[in-house]
């Protein structure tokens, strides 16, 4: 499904049509070199946006960390991560198991 979303996003950005609805098919033929360049730019923008979303934010100092930069921990009050910059304990919420059965953690905007 992500390939289809990326394919649709890129085609929409550059005015091209995907040749297939198959989410496993990732190649797109572009009628011009400019459209191909624009597609690469659009994909880079999409990756950057996804990386910005996939981050924890310290509620004390507003430092931002990629998910793999800080380790989620748990104690009797629940899940949290410790900010590397100011040592603040930021609460996380278990929103259910992921595909492997591990807790899927989220950070609420109001906490």
C-alpha positions in Angstrom: 0.0 0.0 0.0 2.8 2.6 0.7 4.1 2.1 -2.8 0.7 2.9 -4.2 0.3 6.0 -2.0 3.8 7.2 -3.0 3.1 6.4 -6.7 -0.2 8.3 -6.5 1.4 11.2 -4.7 4.2 11.5 -7.3 1.9 11.2 -10.3 -0.4 13.8 -8.8 2.5 16.2 -8.2 3.9 15.9 -11.7 0.7 15.4 -13.7 1.4 11.8 -14.8 -0.9 8.7 -14.6 0.2 5.5 -12.9 0.1 2.5 -15.3 -1.1 0.1 -12.7 -3.0 0.0 -9.4 -0.8 -2.8 -8.2 0.8 -1.6 -5.0 3.9 -3.9 -5.7 4.6 -2.2 -9.0 6.8 0.8 -8.3 8.1 1.8 -11.7 6.5 4.7 -13.4 7.3 5.8 -17.0 7.3 9.6 -17.5 6.8 11.1 -20.9 9.5 13.8 -20.3 12.7 14.2 -18.4 11.3 17.2 -16.6 8.4 15.1 -15.2 10.9 12.5 -14.0 13.0 15.2 -12.2 9.9 16.6 -10.7 8.9 13.1 -9.5 12.3 12.7 -7.7 11.8 16.1 -6.0 8.2 15.2 -5.0 9.5 11.9 -3.5 12.2 13.7 -1.6 9.6 16.0 -0.2 7.4 13.1 0.8 10.3 11.4 2.6 11.2 14.5 4.4 7.6 15.0 5.6 7.4 11.4 6.8 10.6 11.8 8.7 9.3 15.0 10.4 6.2 13.1 11.5 8.1 10.1 12.8 9.6 11.9 15.8 9.2 12.4 19.5 9.1 15.9 20.8 10.1 16.8 24.4 7.2 18.6 26.1 9.7 20.6 28.3 12.4 21.9 25.9 10.8 21.1 22.4 13.8 19.0 21.3 12.9 16.6 18.6 14.2 13.0 18.3 13.7 10.3 15.7 12.1 7.2 17.1 15.4 5.3 17.0 17.3 8.1 18.8 15.7 7.6 22.2 14.6 4.5 23.9 11.0 4.1 25.2 10.9 2.8 28.8 8.2 1.7 31.1 7.5 1.8 34.8 4.5 1.6 37.1 3.0 4.7 35.6 3.3 3.6 32.0 5.5 4.2 28.9 7.8 7.2 28.6 11.1 8.4 27.1 13.7 10.6 28.7 14.8 13.7 26.8 18.5 13.6 26.0 18.7 17.4 26.2 16.9 18.2 29.5 16.2 14.8 31.2 12.4 15.5 31.2 10.3 12.3 31.3 7.8 12.5 28.4 4.8 10.3 28.6 3.8 7.9 25.8 0.6 6.0 25.2 0.3 2.4 24.1 -2.3 2.5 21.3 -2.3 -1.3 20.8 0.1 -4.0 19.5 2.0 -3.5 16.2 2.2 -6.2 13.6 4.8 -8.2 15.7 2.8 -7.9 18.9 4.9 -5.3 20.5 3.3 -2.1 22.0 2.7 0.6 19.4 3.5 3.9 21.2 2.2 7.3 20.5 2.7 10.8 21.9 -0.4 12.8 22.6 -0.3 16.5 21.6 -1.8 17.7 24.9 0.5 15.8 27.2 
